[in-house]
């Protein structure tokens, strides 16, 4: 089956929804949607093939290269389309081995289309096919089961099968928050196994008339289920069965009471712990594993809008159950005016009357008698004829819904299964569950599924009590009134204090949502900080306008951070599922990604004394931190190596500032702050040091002017402090690993370039000075020798050239300014401070090297799992520093893995070479992984792209597991506080 530590595929399935222009469905798909895939794939393949030719010439191709190259050419970024019912008209499935296409490329108005296809512009200068289509995407990793080979085989069996099943459903499954934050990814793995077991049996039972794909999700839901069938009846049979599975029946389905007892059944979930209920075991068993679902139904797009004869042949060729009946309705929206003649004539032929719509749209058009229905095959034929006949009609859109014969609920794209738990149970009371007899042979499933009314009534009361407990995380009315009054008395501008009240209302809305509350728990410490900030201001008063202005500015910055954080957690969620994706920086929901890296950020920030940290994602190229937030961008969450190497550097500023503030409060000198931006006299201190060395010597000043420019900025010394903290806490004093990622981050920072072929001298010297400070003085602690040859930067021609040009004089400057006197003592005090903090983090004294060996031993085990694509679920909270220790080892293991797999060796290029106009320029010496001057990491090897995809997915889900369990700990304490 599937491991508790989940194995993940080295690729995944992209799911994209879009609207279609009415009357031009086929043309639009061929000329825009399909073109998006072809353009992206062609551009990618050209770059990959350039590298292949270089490796072929030098006989350096990996043995399995051609297999991966052929699979990419034949199966990846090949779109398979389905017509779907509801707000969106089209669902497109495709194999992907990166999230770039999913989150950046699937968007309207691709400029490449116009450039490569000038025929798309008509005589009037307008685009024939370019259309601002409504769209949304689902993305996430794909779990791998023992009876599966690879992701390509899955696709070939299902949607890329030329004889694929014609009917489809795409379902978003939201799992129980209470159970997730109790057991983390172990619970997710168990649910996936149970669903897989049920669906595999149904597939065997229906003998070729049914198949499925299971995907994990980065959005508001945790699992995406895609089913393929020859009848809607089979699709409709699945979801009611899955929705009835509770915790006990899940364990029964898996037939692993003994296997799960230690990790799940013996431990009562958060739900029970918060209630303190004596019926813990019963509560545990009854809790449903799926609390919400949303399904889109559709059929093979190839059957739509082809000529009548060809469609009839295609319908006869495909395997579709003739007994499968549907009762479809279409809702039509018309342009102002009456129905056009072509549409009127067609409708009159089919139906004598129309049903006037009182909701969105002008009228409903029934295809069939409400009682008897029509076969699915006949419906597809009639629906295609209807669309063909209305190509000339002035109809702005069509919204098709469907009901099923002898089913008591209406089925549409967004409401196949009622989302309300009580309503869903009610409509399913009459369903026949005799078809689960196969499970009865393994366990007492029916008794687990069907509980007495008394049990259900008592359980419902427990659910109500649990939700009341969760509501304790809301901001109270008394606090709201306090803030409202306090901000007025502090003379905060109306626009700011009204926005503050809106922020609290939005937070309360999120925390009270049974679907989203687990995502908004992350923001509670921040909201507490906001309230404490206002209380502190009231306590101290704001005499004079400057202090009031400072408070107003700070609150405004807090509001800006919260707005992004709220959008990350609410955008593309269940309440907005019919709204087109309107995010400027990425496509699709990222709720699970934000939670994963919010957990990582908190684990590091709390170790440095920051307890109000949260993560938000927007479009700024640089990672940045303030006391309350860590700002990330698209690359940081989808290529997390850039985040992991920089996060501690950013978070370390808080350690510096907090330690300085504490020293001031205690009336002590804080030597570490001597040359930093914390010291109001920093200019005086720096000028004294400069004067001692340079004196009045103008030639000497000219010789060192570039370097003096750097140290005149206090932020330079802030960076050195954070670099040393990062050297210890992220890289565990591994100088080669530190150097690899240090220059990698420099090389992928576009602000360090005048153009893709020219580095900025000041930026290079700034980075080189900082690196040499760490290398020269930290290596002394390890009794390692240092030389100019070791310090050279050989990672690319540009870096080599700059290194050889400025290395010696940079080292001379450091020897002159830093080796003795105030600066040297300052660096020594930082190293001593950081080493003591490192020991404190592990509750140990003595040799740091011994602690590091223990961390590296754990990291080695993590690295082996990540290499195999295994998502870890081993995190256990033992004390307040458990999350930090786990994150530290996991980060180190991942950064080591990527370095080892990069293909870098002496003489290799680690930086992507670009021409003046920004185009790629491949060289035989390029490593498999390269840092891109325009940002992020570039990989031009077919196999390596898939390997790195697997590593990244495994890392993210490992952090997700830790984050969930930490939320459980926080929730238990918060609701009882």
N, C-alpha and C positions, 0 to 999 in steps of 0.2 A: 504493500500500500504506500503510504507516505510517512516519512519520519516526523516525530514530534518537532525536531529541528528541521524545518521544512527545506527541501531541496527545490531550487528554482531553475527554470529553463534559462538558456542564454539568448532569449528573445521573447517577444510577447505579441499580443494581438491588439492592434489599434482598432478602436471603435469610434467612428465619426458620424454624427447626425447632421443633416442639413435640410433646408427647405429647397423646393424646386420651383422654378418659374412656371406658372400655369400654361399648359399647352406646348411647352418646349422641354419636357422632362428629359427625353432621350438626348436631345442636342446638348442640353446643359450638362448632363453627366459626362458625355463624351468630350466636350470642349472646355469644360472648366474643372470639374471634380477629378476626372481621370487625368487631366493634364497636370494637375498639382502633383500627383504621384509620379508621373513620367518625368516631369522637369526635375523634381527632387532626386529621383533615382538616377537619372542621366548625369546630373552634376556630380553626384556622389561616386558613381561608377567611373567617370572619367578620371577623377582624382585617384581612386583606388587602382585603376588600371595603369596609371603612370608609374605608381610605386611598383606594381607587379613587373612591369617591363624592366625597371632598374634592378630589381632583385633577380629576375631571370638572367640578365646579362652578367650578374656577379655570382650566380649559382647560390643564392642565399635564401631561396624560397623554403618555407616550412613544408614538411612532407604532406600535410593535409590541406595545403593552401587551395588546390584546385577544387576540392570538394566544397569548401566554404564559398569559393568564388562562383562555382556553378549554382549552388543553392541560392546565393544572393541574386544572381541573374534570373533564375527561373521562378523564385517564390517570394522574395521580399519586395515590399512596396508594389505589389500587384493587387489592385483594389477589386473586391467582390461586393457588388451593390445589392441591396434589398429595398423594395418599396415598403415603407412602414406607415402605420395609421397614427393619426394624432397631429400634434403641432408640427413636428418635423416629418418630412416626406421620404427621406432617404437615409438609410444606414449603410455605412461602408466599412468593411472589415479588411484588414491587411496585416501581414506579418511585418514587424519592425524589430530592429536591433539597437534602437536608440530612441530617446524620448523627444528629440528635436522636432521631428515631423509632427508628432502628436501635439506638442505644446506650443510650437511656433509657426509651422508651415501650413497647417490646415486652417486657412483663413481666406476671406474674399480678396479679390483684386491682386492676384499674384502678378507683379510687373513682368515676370519672365514670359508669361503667356502672350502678352502684347508684343514683346520684343521678338519672340520666336514665331509668332503667328499673326503677322500684320493683317491677315484676312479677317481677323475678328473685329476689325474696325470697319463699319459700313460707310457708305457714301456720305452720310450726314455727319461723320466723325464720331459717332457713338459706338459703343461696344455691343456687338450682337449677343455675346455669350457671357461677358463679365457681369456678374450679378452679386449684389451685396446680400448673400444668402445668410439666413439665420443658421447658426451652427452650435454644436457643443461636442466635446470629446470625452471619452473615458480612457484612462491609461493606468498602468500598473503592471507588476510582475505576474508571471504565470507559474503556479505550483507544478512540480513534476512528480509523477507517480511511478512506482517501480515497474508497472507494466507498460510504461510509455518509453519511447526511444528519445526523440527530441522534438523541438517545437515545429520543425518543418513537417515531420510525420503527422503531427496533430492537424496542421493546416491542410495537408494533402488528403486526410481522411474526411475533413468536414467542408469548410467553405471553399477550398481550392480544388475540391474533387469535381471533375467535369460532370459527374452524375450525382451531384450533391442534392440533398433533400430540398424541396422547393420552399418550405414554410419555416419561419424563424421566429424566435422570441428572444429579446435581450432584457434581462432582469437585473435590477440593482437590489442587492440584499443587504439590509442594515442589520447587523448583529446586536445582541444585547450589550448595552454599555456596562451594566452592572457586572456581567460575567467577564467582559473583556478586561476591565480594570482590576478584576480579581486574579485572572489567570494569564493575561497577556496573550502572546501569540500561541501558547499552548491551546487555548480555547479556539482560536481561529483555525489552527491545524485540525482540531477535533471536528469542528463543524464541516470543514472542507472534506475531511475523510468520510463523514457521515453522508454528506450530499453525494459525493463520488460513489459511495457504495450503493445508494438508492438508485442513482441514475444509471450506473453500470448494469444493475439488475434489469432495469426497465429496457435498456438498450438490448440486452440479451433476450428479454421476453418478446420484444417487438420485431426482432430479427431483421434488422436493416431499415426499419421505418422510423428510427429515432437515433440521434446522436447529440453530443453536447461538448462544450468547452467551459472550463472553470478558470476564472481569472481573479487575481487579487486586485484591489483598487486603491488608488491614492486619493480618492474623492471622499464624499460624505459617507458613502457606504463602503463595506469592506470586501464584498465579493460581487463579481459580475458573472452571471450565468447566461450562456448563450445556448439555446436548444435549437436543433434542426429536426424537422419531422415531415412525414407525408400527410399528416392530418392535424388540424388544430385541436381535435379532441385529445390527442396525446399530450400536446403542450399544456392544455388546460388541466390535465390529470396530475401534472407534476407539482405545480405551485401549491395547491391546497395541501398536498401531502407534506411538502417541505415546511410549510407554515405551521403545521401542527406539531412539529418535532420540538420537544422541550428537553431540558437538561438530562432527565432520566432516560427518555427514549433515545437521545443521541448516544448515550453510553450503551444502551441495549443494542442499537444498530451496529455499533462498532464491536459488540460482543467482547468488550474488554473491561468489564468491571474491575478485575484484579489489576490490569495494567494501568488503569486510570486512577485507581483508588488512592495511590500515594500522592499524586499531583493535583487531582481535582476533587474527588468525592470526599476525601477526608477533610479537606479545607473548605470551610463554608465561605461562600462568596461575599463580596462587599454588601450585597443586598441583605444578607442575613446578619452580618456583623453590625451594620448600622442599626438595624431594627432590634438586635439583641433578643430575637424571638426564640422561644423554646422549641418551635417547630422548624429549626434550622434545616434539618435534613429534608423535610417535606417541601419547604420553600425552595431549597436547592433543586429538587427534582422537578418541580412544576414550572420553573422559570423558562419561558420560551427562548430558544436560541436566536430566532429571527424575529425582530420586532417591527420590521417595516420592509416593504418591497414595492418596486415600481417597474412595470413591464411595458415594453414596446413590442407589438406584433407586426409581422410583415410577410412578404413573399419575394421570391427571386425576381430581381429587377429585369432580368433577361426576358421574362414573360410579358413585360409591359410594353405597349406601344410598338409592337412589331406587326407586320401586316397580318390580316386575318388568317390566311392559309398557313403561314409560317407559325403563328401562335397555336393554331389547332394542332399542327404537327408536334410542336414542342410540348403542349399539354398532354398529348397522347403518349409521348415518349417518356415523360417523367413519371415516376411512381407516386401517385397521389390517391389516397383512399377515397373511393367514390361515395362511401357512406358518410363521410365527414361533411356536416352541414353547418352553415353559418347564417346569421340574420344581420346583414350589414345595413348601415345607414350612412349617407354622405351629407355633410353639412356644407352648404355653399355660401360663399360671400360674393355678392355681385357689385359691379361698379354701379354708380348712380344711374337710374333709369330702369327700363323693363328688361326682361329676359330676351336675349338675342334670338333670332329665328332659328339658327342651327341647333341651339340648345333646347329651345321650346319644342321643336319638332321631335327631337330625340326623346325628350322626357315624355311627351304625349304618347309616343309609340310604346314606351315601356310602362308608364304608370299614368292613370287618369287624374291623379290629384297629388299635390305636394303638401308637405307638413310645414307650416310656418314656424320658424325658429324664434323663440322668445329670448334666447341668449345670444352668443356671438354668432354672426352669420345671418343670412336672410331666410333660408329655408332648408329643410331636410328632404332628401330624395331617397325613398325606400327602394331597395333592389328587389325585395322578395316579400312574400306573405309572412307576416310576423309569426305565425304559428308554425308553418312548415319549414321555412328557410330554403336555401338552395345549397348545392354542393360547393365545396371550396373551389373546385376546378371550374365550375360554371360561373362562380362569382368572379374569379380572376379574369375569365373571358369577357364577361359583361362589363366589368370595371374598366378593362383596357379599351373596349369599344366605346364606352362612355367618354373616357378621356380623349380618345381619338376624335370623337364627334364634336367635342367642345374646344378643340384647338383654336377655332376662330371666334369662340364666344368671349364676351367681355367679362370674364370671371377672374377675380383677383386671387382667390385661393380656395382650396378644398380641404375639408377636415373630415376624415373617414373614421367612423367608430364601428364597433362590431359587437353583436351579442351571440351567444351560443345556444343552440337548441337544448332545452331541458336544464339550462344553467340559470341560476336565479340572480346573477349579477351581470351588469352590462360591462362589456370589455372594450376598452379603448387603449390607445398607446400609453396613456398615463395612469389608467385606473383598472388594469387587468385584475389586480387583486386589491380589495379595499385596504387602505392604509390604516384605518382605525381598527385597533385590535378587537374591540367588542363587536363591531359590525362584521368583521371578518368571521369571527366565531359563529355568529348567528347565521350567516348565509351558508355556512358549511355544515350545519347540523344534519342536513338531509343527505350528505354525500356518503357513498358506499365505500368503506375501507376494506372490503374483502380482498382487494388486490395487494394488500400488504401481508398476505399469508406467508410469503417467502421469508419475511422477517420474523414471523411468529415461530418459525422452525428454529431460529437462532436465539430468540429471546421472547419475553412476554411483552411484546411491543404494544399490542392492542390495549392491554391494561395500563401501560404507561401513557398511551395517547389519550385514552378516554377516562377522565376522572369524574368522581361524583360531583353533584351540584354543590354539596357542602364544601368539598375541597376547593372547588373553583371559586366559590363565594369568599371563603377565607383567604385564599390566595389573592383575590382582587383587592381585598381590604389591606393586605400586606403591601401590594403594589402602591396603593394610595398613600399608605404611611411612609413608604420609602420616598415617594416623590415629594411629600411634605418635608421630609428631612433634607432632601436635596435643595429645596427652596430656601433653606437656611443660608445658602451661599449667595442669595440675592442681597442687594443693598437694601437695608431697611428704610422704611418711611422716615424714621427719626433722623437717619444719616442724610437722607435726601433733603429734608427740611433744614438740617444744620448747614449743609453746603450751600443751599439756596440763600440762607440768611447771611452766612459768613462771607460769601463772595461779594455780596452787596456791601456789607460793612467794610470790606477790604478795598472797596472801590475798584473792583475788577470790571472791565468793560462788559456790557450786557451781552455782546455777541459771544464772549468767552464763557461767561457763567451759564448762559442758556445752552451752549454747546456741551458744557460739562454735564448738565442735567440730561441732555439727550444721550450722552455717552453712557450714563448710568442706566437709562431706560433700555438702551440697546444691549448692554451687558445683561440686565435682568431678563430681557426677552430670550437671549441665548441660553442662559443658565436654566431657565424654566422649560426649555424645549426638550422633550424626552428623547428626541433624535440627536440633537446637537450639544447637549449639556456637557458631555465628556470633553468636547473641544474648548468650551468656554471656561472650564475649570482652570485652564492654564493662565487665564487673565485675572483670576481673583487676587493673587498677591499684588499685581499692579494696581488694581482698583483700590486695594487697601492703602497702597502708597499714596495714591491721589488724595484719599481722605486724610491720611496722616499729614500730607503736605499742607493741606488747608488748615488742619488743626494746629500745626506748628506755627503757621503764619498768624493765626488768631492769638496764639499764646504769646508770640514775640511782638505782635503789632507791626504795623507798616508805616512808621512815622517817616514822612517825606515821600515824595512821588517816586523816587528811584526804586525803593524796595517794592512798592506796589507794582511798578512796571516790570521788575524782575520776576515777581511771582506770576504776573499775567503772561509774560513770555514763556515761562517754564510750563505753565498749564497749557498754553497753546501748543508747545512742542509735544507735550503728553497726548493731547487730543489728536495731533497729526499721526503719531505712532499708533494710537488706538484705532484710528479709522482704517489704516492698512491692516492691522491685526484682525479687526472685525470682518473686513472684506475677505481676507484669506480663509476665514472659518465659515463664512456665510455664503460666499460666492459659489455658484454652481452646486448648491445643495438642494435638498428636496423642495423647499418653498420656492425655489427659482428655476425648477427643472424645465419649464416651458420657455424660459427667457433665453435669447441668444447669448452666446459667450461674448462679453463686452470688456474683458480685461485687456489692458494695454500691453502687459508685459509677458503674459503666458496664457495658454488656453487650458480649460478643464479645471476641475476641482483639485486642490492640493492639501485637503484637510489632514490626511494621514501623514504626508510629508512634513507639514508644519508641526504636527504633534511629535513626530520622531525627532526632529532637530530642535524643537523647543525643549524636549527632554534632555537632549545632549547639552544644550546651552545652559539649562538650569543646573545640571550636574556639575559643570565647571564653574559657573558663576557663584553658586552657593558655597563652593569650597573657598572662594576668594571673598566671601562675606556679602555677596549681593543676593538678596532673597526675593527681589521683586522683578527679576528678569523675565522677559518673554521674547519670542521670535516673531518677526513679521517679514513679509517678502514683497518687494517692489522692484523698481527698475534701475536704481543707482548702481553704477558699475562696481563701486567699492563697498566692502563690508565695513560696518561702523557700529559702534556701541555707545549708548548712554547708560545712565544708571538703571533705567527701567526697561531697555529694549536692545536687542541685537538685530540690526537691519541686514537682510540678505537679499540676493537677487536670484534670478532663474538658474544661473549656473551653479550657485551654491547648493541648491537642493537637488538638482538633477545630475550635477557633477560634484559630489560632496567633498572631493579632495581639496578643492579651493577653500571651502569652509573650514575643514578640519585643520588645515595648516595655519589659518589666520585667526580662528576663534579665540584661542587662549591669548594670543597677542592683543586682541581687542579687549577681551574681558580683564586682562591684567591691569589695564589702566585703573579699574575700580579698586584693585588691591593697592595700587600706588596711592590713589586719592584717599581711600578710606584709612590707610595706615597713617598718612600725613595728617588727616583730620583728627585721628585719635591722639597722635602725638601732641598736636596743638591743644586739644582738650585736657591732656594730662600735664601740660606745661613742660614738655620735653622737646629737645632738639631732634629733628628727623633728618639725619645726614643724607639719606637717600633722596630727599626732595631738594637738595642744595642747588642742583643745576637744572631742575625741571621747571615746567610751567607752573608748578605749585608755589614756588618761592617768589614772592613779590620782588625780591632783590636779585633775581637771577641774572639780570643784565650786569649788575655790579660784580657778581661772582665770576661771571664769564670774562668780563673785561679785565679783571685782575689777572686771571690765568693767561689771557692773550698778551697782556703787557709784559708779564714775566718772561715770556718766550720771545716775543717779537721786539719788544722795547720800542725804540724809535727807528728801527731798521726798515727803511722803505723797501729795499730789495727783498728782504725776508718776507715782508708782508705781501708783496707781489707774488712771491714763490708759493705762498700758502693761501692766496685769496679765495680759491674755490673751496678749500677746506674750512677756512675761517667763516665763510658764508654759511656753512652748514651748522657749525657749533654756536653761532650767534642766535640760533633759534632754539628755544627751550624744548620744543617738540622733538628735536633731535635726541635729546637726552631721555625724553619720555619713551621714544622708540627703543633706545638701548636697554632701558629697564625691561620693557615688554619682550624684547628679543631674548634676553637672558632667562626670563620666566618661561618663554616658549621653548627654549633650548632644553630646559629641565623637564617641564611638565608635559610637553607634546612629544619631544624627540628623545627624551630619556638620555640626554648627553651623547647621542649618536651623531657625531660630527658630520659623517658622510650623508646621512639621511637629512639632517638639518640643512646642509648645504644644497643638496639636490632640490628640495622643495623651496628653499629660500630664493634661489636664483630662478626656479621655475615660476614662482609667483611674480618676481620682478619681470621676467620675460613675457608673461601673459597679462601685464598691466599696460594698456594702450597709452596711458598718460606718461609713460617713460620713453615714448618715441616721438620724434619729430615727424617721421614717416615710417612705413614698414621696413625701410632699409637704413634708417638713421636713428640711433639712440640719443637721448638727451644726456649731455655730459653731467649736468648737475645731479640728475636722478641717479646716474650710475655711481658717481662718487658718493652720494648719500647712502646708497645701499652697500657699497664697498666698505665705507667707513664703519657702518654698523656691523657688517659681517666680521670684519677683522677684529673689532672690539670683542665680539663673542669668541671667535676662534683663538685669538692670542691669549686672552685672559682666563677664559673658562678652561682651556686646555691645560693651563697650569695646575688646575685642581686635579686633573687626571695624570699629571706628570708626563704628559705627551709633549714631544718636540714639535715645533712649528717652523715652517720655512716658507719662503716666497713661492717656491715651486708648488708646494701643496695648496697654497691659497689661490693659484691661478684658476680662472673660470673657463673651462674648456668646452662648455656645453653647446656653443654655436660659433660660427665665424665672427659674428658681431661682438659677442661677449669675449671671445678670445682676443680680438683686436683691442677692445677697450681695456681689458684686464692687463695685457702686456704694456699698454701705453701708460696706465695710471697706477699700477700696483706698487711699484717701488716708491714713488713719491708719496703715495697714500700711507704706506708703511712707515716711511721716514717721518711723516707728520704725526702719526700715532706714537712713534717712539719719542718724538720731541714733546708732544703735549700730554700723552696719557701714561707713559711708563713710570713717571715719578710725580710727586706732588699731589695737589688737590684732586685732579681727575682720577689718578690711579687709586687713591684712597676711596674715592666715591664709588668706583667700579667694584673694589674689594668689598665695600659695605653692602652693595647690591647682591653680590654673589653669596655673601654670608647670610643676608636676609632671606634670599630665595631658597638656599639650602635648608635653613631652619624651617621655613614654611613647608618645604618638601617633606622633611622628617615629620613635622606635625601632622601633615595630611595622612600619614600612615601610622601615626601614634608610636613612632620608633625613634630612637637616637642611634648614634653610631655611624657606620659607613653607609653613605648613600648608594654606593655601588652594590651593596648587598640587597637593598630594597629594589634597585633597578633590575637586578637579575631575576627576582621573583616576578616582577611585572612582565619582563620579557618572556619568561617561561609561560605565563598565562597568555600573553599576546601570540606566542607561537601556535598555541592550540586554536585560538580564534582565527589566526591567519589561514591555517589549514582548512577550517570550515568555510571561510569566505572563498577560498580558492575553488572549493567544490560547489560553490553556489548554495551553501547552507545558511539559512536564516536562523540565528541563535535564539533560543528561548530559555537560556540558563540563568538569567539574572534573578538574584534573590536579594532583597533588602535586609541586611543584617545590622547595619548602623547608619548614621547620617552621612557617612562618606562612601557608602557602597556604590552609589551611582557614579560618583567621581572615579573610583578605582576601576569600575567596569568600563566606563567611557574612555579612560586613559589607555587601558590595554587594547580596547577595540580600535581606537584611532591609530595607535602605533602599529598594530597588526595590519591595518588596511593600507597605511602609507608605505609600510615595508613591502607589502604585496605588490602594490602598483609600481614601486621602484624596481623590484626584482623582475616584474613582468614587462617592464618598459622596453627591454632590449638594449638598454644603454650600456655602453662600454667605452673604453678610451678611443677617442677619434670619432665617436658618433655625435650626431646633431640631436639635441633635445629641444631645439626651438624651431618651429616651422618657418621656413624661409618664404618670404613673400616679396613680390616685385614692387616697384614704386606705386603701381596702381592697385596693390593689394591682392593680386592673384597668387595662388600657390605656386611655389617653385620647388619641385621635388628633387632630392639628391640621393645618391646611392648610400650616403653615410647617415641618412635619417634613421632615428630609432623608431620603434613601433609606436611609442607614445611621444607626442611633442606638445610643447607649450605654444599656444597661438598668440602672437602679438596683439590680435584683436580681442582676446579674452577666451578663457577656457582651455580645454585640452583637445588636441586634434589627433585622430587615429586614422591611419590610411591602410590598415590591414584588415581583411575580411574576418579572419578568425579572432584577432585581437579586439575588434569592435564588439563581437558577441561575448567574448570573455569578460571584458570590462563592464558590459551591460549586466552580466550575471553578478559580478562583484559588487557593483553599486546597489543593485536591488537587494542583495543579501545584507549588505551593511545597513541600508535604510530600514529594512524590516527588523533587524536586530536592535537598532535604537528604538524603533516603534514598540517593541516588546518591553524594553526597560521603561520607556515613557509611560506606558499604560500602568505598569505596576507601581510606579512612583505616584501616579495620580490616585491610585487606590489608597495608598498610604496617606496622601494629603487629604483625600476626601473623608476618610475615617476620622481624622483629627479635626478637620474643619467643621463638620456638621455637629460634632460634640463640643466644640469650643464655645 
